[in-house]
């Protein structure tokens, strides 16, 4: 139970939830998801963590649960403080989380100086704690610090002997690429995203080729889990690259990447996962922009059905998007019904961000009604 808790709260996923603007004059990328940085931070605040890749072997040092106080070693004492930080972050107490992580770093350094732990143990502590601090910086919008800490974490991981194409390294590279993308450093972002995609596709092709030739060396559960992680990261990279294509109004390019990303997400995380829902909504956005209205409507209705069954707040995003689609196809009564339902879902979930598109949709309908009376 404890191990699953650590795995759950040490995960992080970047995603941008987009909706179609109800005002045709906003038919541009900035209108679709607002300012990228603002949207990114709002989504980071309320989205469920979906990260599946952990910093092994660094994560191993958290396996201290169920020990009695008198049984705790010096390493366990560091781990205990780290866990307090993770728990505080999970509860939204950023100040306490930051305090705990830095306390753990200082404690580990003191123990190293006192020769109570080895250099490798101290390095393991740093890798995992730095990763937590970097994620914390992202959640608070301190992208500059997050970038610095992620780079330091990668350097430490390499010192531990981690391969450059290890999934943990790819995940950190992906995070750096997303920081570059949403802070306007496009060339760096594209280089990073394409690197992640190439590395993951190469690994998957090699694995598939080995399996077809009957020369797979490792068919263990751990190896299978690593394959899943490889696919998850590939899907994430494709999704972020799709966001770039949306920004450039290359809707066909974005659509292709999102379709691949959705297939990967549904295969690895499931059709009822919030990540799959977010990609479905983005894909519907592309299809509306491409005037593929029938495809978009079907996808949105499928999303509504699945998200309702999963009791996901993403149902609100699907409904507001569907309402905006109906406005564009002049099905105003259906649009009003969809947006009202979406607003109700968002209100029940007390999600201010998801309320926005629904209110925009209803406001646009009110404008249309008022204009029709003039």
C-alpha positions as CSV (number, residue, x, y, z in Angstrom):
1,X,0.0,0.0,0.0
2,X,2.8,2.4,1.0
3,X,4.7,1.7,-2.2
4,X,1.7,2.4,-4.4
5,X,1.2,5.7,-2.6
6,X,4.8,6.7,-3.3
7,X,4.4,5.7,-6.9
8,X,1.2,7.7,-7.2
9,X,2.3,10.9,-5.7
10,X,5.7,10.9,-7.4
11,X,4.1,11.1,-10.8
12,X,3.6,14.2,-13.0
13,X,2.1,14.7,-16.4
14,X,2.0,17.8,-18.6
15,X,-1.1,18.4,-20.6
16,X,-2.9,21.4,-22.1
17,X,-6.7,21.1,-22.2
18,X,-8.0,23.1,-25.1
19,X,-11.5,24.1,-26.1
20,X,-13.0,25.7,-29.2
21,X,-13.6,29.4,-28.7
22,X,-17.3,30.3,-29.2
23,X,-16.4,33.6,-30.9
24,X,-15.3,33.1,-34.6
25,X,-13.0,36.1,-34.2
26,X,-11.0,34.1,-31.8
27,X,-10.3,31.5,-34.4
28,X,-6.6,31.4,-33.7
29,X,-4.4,29.4,-31.5
30,X,-4.3,32.0,-28.7
31,X,-8.0,31.9,-28.7
32,X,-8.1,28.1,-28.4
33,X,-6.2,27.8,-25.2
34,X,-5.5,31.3,-24.1
35,X,-1.9,32.2,-23.3
36,X,0.0,29.0,-23.2
37,X,1.7,29.7,-19.9
38,X,-1.6,30.6,-18.2
39,X,-3.3,27.6,-19.5
40,X,-0.4,25.3,-18.6
41,X,-0.3,26.5,-15.0
42,X,-4.1,26.2,-14.5
43,X,-4.0,22.7,-15.9
44,X,-1.1,21.8,-13.7
45,X,-3.0,22.9,-10.6
46,X,-6.1,20.8,-11.0
47,X,-5.1,17.8,-13.3
48,X,-4.6,14.4,-11.8
49,X,-1.0,13.2,-11.9
50,X,-0.4,10.6,-14.5
51,X,3.4,10.1,-14.5
52,X,4.4,6.5,-14.8
53,X,8.1,6.7,-15.1
54,X,10.1,6.8,-11.9
55,X,13.8,7.6,-11.3
56,X,15.0,4.1,-10.5
57,X,17.3,3.3,-8.8
58,X,16.9,6.6,-6.9
59,X,13.3,5.9,-6.1
60,X,14.4,2.8,-4.3
61,X,15.5,4.7,-1.3
62,X,11.9,5.4,-0.3
63,X,11.3,1.8,0.6
64,X,11.4,2.3,4.4
65,X,7.8,2.0,5.3
66,X,6.5,-0.3,8.1
67,X,9.8,0.1,10.1
68,X,9.7,0.9,13.8
69,X,11.3,4.2,14.9
70,X,14.2,2.5,16.6
71,X,14.8,0.5,13.4
72,X,15.3,3.5,11.2
73,X,18.8,3.9,9.8
74,X,20.4,7.2,8.8
75,X,19.2,6.6,5.3
76,X,15.7,5.9,6.5
77,X,15.7,9.3,8.4
78,X,16.4,11.1,5.1
79,X,13.7,9.0,3.4
80,X,11.2,9.9,6.1
81,X,11.7,13.6,5.6
82,X,11.4,13.2,1.8
83,X,8.2,11.4,2.2
84,X,6.8,14.2,4.3
85,X,7.7,16.6,1.5
86,X,5.9,14.4,-1.1
87,X,2.9,14.1,1.1
88,X,2.8,17.9,1.7
89,X,3.0,18.4,-2.1
90,X,0.2,16.0,-2.6
91,X,-1.9,18.0,-0.2
92,X,-1.1,21.3,-2.0
93,X,1.2,22.6,0.8
94,X,4.0,23.9,-1.4
95,X,5.9,25.7,1.4
96,X,6.1,22.7,3.6
97,X,7.0,20.5,0.7
98,X,9.9,22.7,-0.3
99,X,11.0,23.0,3.3
100,X,11.1,19.2,3.7
101,X,12.9,18.6,0.5
102,X,15.7,21.0,1.4
103,X,15.9,19.7,4.9
104,X,16.3,16.2,3.4
105,X,19.1,17.4,1.2
106,X,20.9,19.1,4.1
107,X,20.5,16.0,6.2
108,X,21.9,13.7,3.5
109,X,24.9,16.1,3.1
110,X,25.5,16.1,6.9
111,X,25.4,12.3,7.0
112,X,27.8,12.1,4.1
113,X,30.2,14.4,5.8
114,X,29.9,12.3,9.0
115,X,30.5,9.2,6.9
116,X,27.2,7.7,7.9
117,X,26.2,7.2,4.3
118,X,28.2,6.6,1.1
119,X,28.8,8.9,-1.8
120,X,26.5,6.8,-4.0
121,X,23.7,6.9,-1.4
122,X,24.0,10.6,-1.2
123,X,23.9,10.9,-4.9
124,X,20.8,8.7,-5.0
125,X,19.2,11.0,-2.5
126,X,20.0,14.1,-4.6
127,X,18.7,12.6,-7.9
128,X,15.3,11.8,-6.4
129,X,15.0,15.0,-4.3
130,X,16.1,17.3,-7.1
131,X,13.5,15.7,-9.3
132,X,10.9,16.5,-6.7
133,X,12.1,20.0,-6.3
134,X,12.0,20.6,-10.1
135,X,8.5,19.3,-10.3
136,X,7.6,21.6,-7.4
137,X,9.0,24.6,-9.3
138,X,6.9,23.7,-12.3
139,X,3.8,23.5,-10.2
140,X,4.4,27.0,-8.8
141,X,5.3,28.5,-12.2
142,X,9.0,28.9,-11.5
143,X,10.1,27.6,-14.9
144,X,13.5,29.1,-14.7
145,X,14.4,27.2,-11.5
146,X,12.7,24.1,-12.8
147,X,15.0,24.2,-15.8
148,X,18.1,24.6,-13.8
149,X,17.2,21.8,-11.3
150,X,16.2,19.4,-14.1
151,X,19.5,19.9,-15.8
152,X,21.3,19.3,-12.5
153,X,19.2,16.2,-11.9
154,X,20.2,14.8,-15.3
155,X,23.9,15.4,-14.6
156,X,23.6,13.5,-11.3
157,X,21.7,10.7,-12.9
158,X,24.4,10.3,-15.5
159,X,27.0,10.2,-12.7
160,X,25.0,7.3,-11.3
161,X,25.5,5.5,-14.6
162,X,22.1,6.1,-16.1
163,X,22.0,5.8,-19.9
164,X,21.2,8.9,-21.9
165,X,18.2,7.1,-23.5
166,X,16.9,5.7,-20.2
167,X,13.2,6.5,-19.8
168,X,13.9,8.5,-16.7
169,X,16.4,10.7,-18.7
170,X,13.9,10.9,-21.6
171,X,11.2,12.0,-19.3
172,X,13.4,14.8,-17.9
173,X,14.4,15.8,-21.4
174,X,10.7,16.0,-22.3
175,X,10.0,18.2,-19.3
176,X,12.8,20.5,-20.4
177,X,11.4,20.6,-24.0
178,X,7.9,21.5,-22.7
179,X,9.4,24.3,-20.6
180,X,11.1,25.6,-23.8
181,X,7.9,25.2,-25.8
182,X,5.6,27.1,-23.4
183,X,8.2,29.8,-22.7
184,X,8.7,30.6,-26.4
185,X,12.1,29.0,-27.0
186,X,10.7,27.1,-30.0
187,X,13.9,25.8,-31.6
188,X,15.2,24.3,-28.4
189,X,11.7,22.8,-27.8
190,X,11.4,21.3,-31.3
191,X,14.9,19.8,-31.0
192,X,14.0,18.3,-27.6
193,X,10.6,16.9,-28.6
194,X,12.0,15.4,-31.8
195,X,14.9,13.8,-29.8
196,X,12.4,12.2,-27.4
197,X,10.2,10.9,-30.2
198,X,13.2,9.5,-32.2
199,X,14.7,7.8,-29.1
200,X,11.4,6.2,-28.1
201,X,10.5,5.0,-31.5
202,X,14.0,3.5,-31.9
203,X,13.7,1.6,-28.7
204,X,10.2,0.3,-29.6
205,X,11.3,-0.8,-33.1
206,X,14.4,-2.6,-31.6
207,X,12.2,-4.3,-29.1
208,X,9.7,-5.4,-31.8
209,X,12.4,-6.6,-34.1
210,X,13.9,-8.7,-31.3
211,X,10.6,-10.2,-30.5
212,X,9.9,-11.1,-34.1
213,X,13.3,-12.7,-34.4
214,X,12.8,-14.6,-31.2
215,X,15.9,-13.0,-29.7
216,X,14.3,-11.0,-26.9
217,X,16.7,-11.2,-24.0
218,X,14.4,-9.9,-21.3
219,X,10.7,-10.8,-21.3
220,X,10.2,-10.1,-17.6
221,X,7.3,-8.0,-16.1
222,X,9.8,-5.2,-15.4
223,X,10.8,-5.2,-19.1
224,X,7.2,-5.1,-20.2
225,X,6.5,-2.3,-17.8
226,X,9.5,-0.4,-19.3
227,X,8.0,-0.9,-22.8
228,X,4.8,0.6,-21.6
229,X,6.7,3.6,-20.1
230,X,8.5,4.0,-23.4
231,X,5.2,4.3,-25.2
232,X,3.7,6.6,-22.6
233,X,6.6,9.1,-23.0
234,X,6.3,8.8,-26.8
235,X,2.7,9.7,-26.7
236,X,3.4,12.7,-24.4
237,X,6.1,14.0,-26.7
238,X,3.7,13.7,-29.7
239,X,1.0,15.6,-27.9
240,X,3.3,18.5,-27.1
241,X,4.5,18.6,-30.6
242,X,0.9,18.6,-31.7
243,X,0.4,21.7,-29.6
244,X,3.2,23.4,-31.5
245,X,1.5,22.5,-34.8
246,X,-1.7,24.0,-33.5
247,X,0.1,27.2,-32.7
248,X,1.3,27.3,-36.3
249,X,-2.2,26.7,-37.6
250,X,-1.0,23.4,-39.0
251,X,-4.2,21.5,-38.0
252,X,-3.5,18.5,-40.2
253,X,-0.1,18.0,-38.7
254,X,-1.6,18.4,-35.2
255,X,-4.4,16.0,-36.0
256,X,-2.0,13.3,-37.2
257,X,0.1,13.5,-34.1
258,X,-2.9,13.6,-31.7
259,X,-4.4,10.5,-33.4
260,X,-1.1,8.6,-32.7
261,X,-0.9,10.0,-29.2
262,X,-4.5,9.0,-28.5
263,X,-3.9,5.4,-29.7
264,X,-0.9,5.1,-27.4
265,X,-2.7,6.6,-24.4
266,X,-5.7,4.3,-24.8
267,X,-3.4,1.3,-25.2
268,X,-1.2,2.0,-22.2
269,X,-3.3,4.1,-19.8
270,X,-6.8,3.0,-20.9
271,X,-9.8,4.7,-22.6
272,X,-11.2,5.9,-19.3
273,X,-8.0,7.8,-18.3
274,X,-8.0,11.6,-18.0
275,X,-5.0,11.7,-20.3
276,X,-6.9,9.9,-23.1
277,X,-9.8,12.3,-22.5
278,X,-7.6,15.4,-22.8
279,X,-6.2,14.1,-26.1
280,X,-9.6,13.2,-27.4
281,X,-10.8,16.8,-26.7
282,X,-7.7,18.2,-28.4
283,X,-8.3,16.0,-31.4
284,X,-11.9,17.1,-31.7
285,X,-10.5,20.7,-31.6
286,X,-8.4,20.0,-34.6
287,X,-11.3,18.3,-36.5
288,X,-13.5,21.3,-35.9
289,X,-10.8,23.7,-37.1
290,X,-10.6,21.4,-40.2
291,X,-14.4,21.6,-40.5
292,X,-14.6,17.9,-40.0
293,X,-17.8,18.4,-38.0
294,X,-19.2,14.9,-38.1
295,X,-16.0,13.3,-36.9
296,X,-15.6,15.9,-34.2
297,X,-19.2,15.5,-33.0
298,X,-18.8,11.7,-32.8
299,X,-15.5,12.0,-30.9
300,X,-16.9,14.5,-28.4
301,X,-20.0,12.4,-27.8
302,X,-17.8,9.3,-27.2
303,X,-15.7,11.4,-24.8
304,X,-18.8,12.6,-22.9
305,X,-20.1,9.0,-22.6
306,X,-16.7,7.6,-21.4
307,X,-15.9,10.5,-19.1
308,X,-19.4,10.4,-17.5
309,X,-18.9,6.7,-16.8
310,X,-15.5,7.4,-15.3
311,X,-16.9,10.3,-13.3
312,X,-14.2,12.6,-14.8
313,X,-14.4,16.4,-14.8
314,X,-13.2,16.2,-18.4
315,X,-16.9,15.6,-19.2
316,X,-17.3,19.4,-18.8
317,X,-14.6,20.1,-21.4
318,X,-16.2,17.7,-23.9
319,X,-19.6,19.4,-23.3
320,X,-18.3,22.9,-23.7
321,X,-16.5,21.9,-26.9
322,X,-19.6,20.3,-28.2
323,X,-21.6,23.4,-27.4
324,X,-19.1,25.5,-29.4
325,X,-19.4,23.1,-32.3
326,X,-23.2,23.4,-32.3
327,X,-22.9,27.2,-32.3
328,X,-20.8,27.0,-35.4
329,X,-23.3,24.7,-37.1
330,X,-26.2,27.0,-35.9
331,X,-27.7,24.4,-33.6
332,X,-28.3,26.9,-30.9
333,X,-30.7,25.1,-28.6
334,X,-28.4,22.0,-28.6
335,X,-25.5,24.3,-27.9
336,X,-27.2,25.8,-24.9
337,X,-28.1,22.5,-23.4
338,X,-24.5,21.1,-23.8
339,X,-22.9,24.2,-22.3
340,X,-25.4,24.3,-19.4
341,X,-24.6,20.6,-18.7
342,X,-20.9,21.3,-18.9
343,X,-21.2,24.2,-16.5
344,X,-23.1,22.0,-14.0
345,X,-20.4,19.3,-14.1
346,X,-17.7,22.0,-13.5
347,X,-19.6,23.5,-10.7
348,X,-20.2,20.2,-9.0
349,X,-16.4,19.6,-9.3
350,X,-15.7,23.1,-8.1
351,X,-13.4,23.6,-11.1
352,X,-13.1,27.3,-11.9
353,X,-11.0,26.7,-15.1
354,X,-13.5,24.3,-16.6
355,X,-16.3,26.7,-15.8
356,X,-14.7,29.3,-18.1
357,X,-15.4,27.7,-21.5
358,X,-19.0,26.9,-20.5
359,X,-19.7,30.4,-19.5
360,X,-18.1,31.8,-22.6
361,X,-20.3,29.5,-24.6
362,X,-23.5,30.6,-22.9
363,X,-22.4,34.3,-23.1
364,X,-22.0,33.9,-26.9
365,X,-25.4,32.3,-27.2
366,X,-26.9,35.3,-25.3
367,X,-25.2,37.7,-27.7
368,X,-26.6,35.7,-30.7
369,X,-30.1,35.8,-29.2
370,X,-29.8,39.6,-28.5
371,X,-28.6,40.2,-32.0
372,X,-31.5,38.3,-33.5
373,X,-34.0,40.5,-31.8
374,X,-32.4,43.7,-33.3
